[in-house]
Amino acid sequence: MTTEPRLMGRKDAAAYCGIAESTFSLWVSTHKMPTCIPGTRKWDRRAIDAKLDEISGIGVNDNEDPYDKWIRENGDN
């Protein structure tokens, strides 16, 4: 039984999402996708899944405070 590695580089992460590497880079820079794990050039598959769930509306917390949501989505930009 072979399993996919949990960590992946930018090329594999983009392919996992079904988008071009340049689009993946844009999504990372605009916080649609998580950043790589600090000190590496690897992305966590579960973190990518969580962000995809978030942007597609799966598992959205309807009780979230609007200010907290804004901070989560916009950070310190």
Secondary structure, DSSP 8 states (H G I E B T S, - for coil): -----SEE-HHHHHHHHTS-HHHHHHHHHTTSS----TTSS-EEHHHHHHHHHHHHTTT--TT--HHHHHHHHHTT-
